[in-house]
């Protein structure tokens, strides 16, 4: 899943979050077809972000930076709500909370990235 990062700082902030999200899915989801469905949507979000015209003004730039963490966070939370059952409830809720807090941290850190002046 190749992501168009705007700079190294963007990559350093975002990539560990994405790795943790995917690692969490690997640990919780046992069914390969369900995992594949999640990855397909994850990839669609990455593809959308890569096609977004980000460098038009400061507002659009920060909208662009937040596409991946906001959409991945929302998608993952919804996925976990649907995947949760009485047998995995505790584990799923813990991961959902940890990932939500991490996404919030990432979004806060992304606010510090400034567009390059051309």
C-alpha positions in Angstrom: 0.0 0.0 0.0 2.0 2.9 -1.3 1.1 6.2 0.2 2.0 9.6 -1.2 3.5 11.3 1.8 4.0 15.1 1.6 7.4 14.8 3.4 9.3 12.7 5.8 7.6 14.2 8.9 4.2 13.1 7.4 5.5 9.6 6.9 7.1 9.4 10.4 3.8 10.5 12.0 1.4 8.4 9.9 3.1 5.1 9.1 3.4 3.8 12.7 -0.3 4.5 13.2 -1.2 2.6 10.0 1.1 -0.3 11.0 -0.6 -0.5 14.4 -4.0 -0.5 12.8 -3.1 -3.3 10.5 -1.4 -5.2 13.3 -4.5 -4.9 15.4 -6.7 -6.3 12.6 -4.3 -9.2 12.3 -4.5 -10.0 16.0 -8.3 -9.7 16.3 -9.7 -11.0 13.0 -9.4 -14.7 12.5 -11.4 -15.1 9.3 -9.3 -14.5 6.1 -12.2 -13.3 4.0 -13.3 -10.8 6.7 -9.7 -9.6 6.9 -9.5 -9.2 3.1 -12.7 -7.1 3.2 -11.2 -4.8 5.7 -7.9 -4.5 3.7 -9.9 -3.7 0.5 -11.6 -0.7 2.2 -8.3 0.3 3.8 -6.7 0.3 0.3 -9.6 2.3 -1.1 -9.0 5.0 1.5 -5.3 5.1 0.6 -6.1 5.3 -3.1 -8.5 8.2 -2.5 -5.9 10.0 -0.5 -3.3 9.5 -3.2 -5.6 11.0 -5.8 -6.6 14.0 -3.7 -5.3 17.4 -5.0 -3.8 18.6 -1.8 -1.6 21.6 -2.5 -4.1 24.3 -3.4 -4.3 26.3 -0.1 -3.5 25.8 3.5 -7.0 24.5 4.4 -7.1 21.9 1.6 -3.6 20.8 2.6 -4.7 20.0 6.1 -7.8 18.4 4.9 -5.6 16.2 2.8 -3.3 15.3 5.7 -6.3 14.2 7.7 -8.0 12.0 5.1 -6.2 8.8 6.1 -6.3 9.0 9.9 -9.9 10.2 10.0 -11.2 7.7 7.5 -9.2 4.8 8.7 -10.1 5.6 12.3 -13.8 5.8 11.5 -13.8 2.7 9.3 -11.9 0.7 11.9 -14.2 1.7 14.7 -17.2 0.8 12.7 -15.6 -2.5 11.6 -14.9 -3.4 15.2 -18.5 -2.5 16.3 -19.7 -5.0 13.7 -17.1 -7.6 14.4 -17.6 -7.5 18.2 -19.4 -10.4 19.9 -19.7 -11.8 23.4 -16.5 -13.9 22.9 -14.2 -11.1 21.7 -15.9 -8.1 23.3 -13.2 -7.2 25.8 -10.3 -7.4 23.3 -12.1 -5.5 20.5 -13.2 -2.7 22.9 -9.6 -2.3 24.1 -8.2 -2.2 20.6 -10.9 0.2 19.5 -10.1 2.6 22.4 -6.3 2.4 21.9 -6.6 3.1 18.2 -9.0 6.0 18.7 -6.6 7.6 21.1 -3.7 7.0 18.7 -5.7 8.5 15.8 -6.4 11.6 17.9 -2.7 11.9 18.7 -1.8 11.5 15.0 -4.3 14.2 13.9 -2.9 16.6 16.5 0.7 16.0 15.3 -0.3 16.4 11.6 -1.5 19.9 12.4 2.1 20.9 12.9 3.1 20.1 9.3 3.1 23.1 7.0 2.8 23.1 3.2 6.0 23.9 1.3 6.1 27.4 -0.3 6.5 27.2 -4.0 
